[in-house]
Amino acid sequence: MARHLVTSALPYINGIKHLGNMVGSMLPADVYARYLRQRGHDVLYICATDEHGTPAELAAAKAGQPVAEFCAGAHETQKEIYDGFGLTFDYFGRSSSPQNAEITQHFARRLHENGFIEERAIRQVYSPVDGRFLPDRYVEGTCPHCGYDKARGDQCENCTRVLDPTDLINPRSAISGSTDLEVRETTHLFLLQSKLQGEVEAWIDENSKEWPLLSTSIARKWLAEGLHDRAITRDLEWGVPVPADTWPELAADGKVFYVWFDAPIEYIGATKEWADAAPDGETRDWKSWWYEAADVRYTQFMAKDNVPFHTVMFPATQLGVREPWKMVDYVKGFSWLTYYGGKFSTSQQRGVFTDAALEILPADYWRYFLIANAPESDDSSFTWEHFAGTVNKDLADTLGNFVNRVLTFSAKRFGNTVPAGGEPGEAEAKLGAEVTRLLTELEEHMEALQYRKAANALRALWSAGNAYLVEKEPWKQVKTDEAAAAVTLRTAMNLIHLYAVVSEPFIPASAATLRGVFALDGDTATWVTPEAAAALDAVPAGASFTVPPVLFAKISDEDLEGFRERFGAGSVD
């Protein structure tokens, strides 16, 4: 089996993430990692909090804490939420770790030795009101390309073009709002991306043939506009320090690396953190995943605003290092999840954030809805009406109702063991063929990372069980032919076990509940192949079972009204 390295874009340390962040990177990566593990592959799923940069400093100051203390607490808060969503990171690290600092400084030294970093005196925006140089993202103004009036100095999130603060029309400080800005001279390190453009283009041409269109189109748009040399240091107190052995003057001035230089390197840094955190007696070889790792398939997950940095800037960095570090094989980019067509907003109390989501409903409700409606090619809109409709129809009516009907009826008529008697017939053969077809579809879509299609195939599997019950009508069969009813119910129970296994990547807690229904000695199945599924005989007659509580409670109109009132809904400014 193959070795699979899976990473999702690092969530920023400043604040709780909303559902759009969840579905744009971490959740689909988790579904894929779970699926790969079930298929027997060796998987390493790595993520971390992205902790450097001005927003962290400002958030810490607002909280009245030292920035290191603030980030440590915020990391634990985020980790607890992701645990609540059932995300199975092999390691969830921190970009402020010593491991990341070590590897980031190594990359910078190698780039310098190879002629891809140089010092340049530049003129940078300074705010007298704030008493500081303003990092790119803390200068806001109107984008000169598309006219968006809230563009940041590093990138316009509306048209995704890369910007410099001096490009903005009517610039202002994002900290104080002051338009009294000056341009002062300071020295920074620049990554000479222009010298690497040809190599990046050749790498994209060779390696992006199977990427989704969203990822390739963004990468090629950047390349078509030409790669510009980019400053990779900042005047901040919090960050990976510029190494004094290579740039003594800049180190003395307190320069740190730009967060977008060290953040992607943290994928490697977090893997070293994972290795260093190995329990006593266990050895973890982090380098085998990253250095001369030809046997590793590396898949990245991210929202579209992160695609340029992962498909152009970080590859340029890796190529310039001139060392055999593992580069990404597949970039799964996502569009945005909106809230009633507008942006999630903390300040305006609009939208659902991950901590609040877990307060009101179990994680599986969110996991299933988000994957079934993943914004893979276009933006998709979250509405409470759509959410409730999906939960009620797919989870409660289709899966939950099937499980409850089968187990409750069988317990009532045959007791708490799987009924014996009768032989499968034409209907069971037809069901087996349908299950084989749908499982094949599910596997194909999961391998291709087509989440909506995979969820459709899973939903169709659940529906096949209901269609089988309608056709066989065991509640009528039992009155005239108990053996025939036993076959129907035994077959349906095997479907429940099948659903437990193949639904696990999507709804892991519910899948575990279903696995626990049957007392099966040696039930170690991690996946069911389409060929094996056709037999529908994993659960034998005589096995004991229990009837679980209601798997999925329906969302009522009263619930809906309360959610809309709490989180906001309807028209968006």
Disulfide bonds with the S-S distance in Angstrom:
none
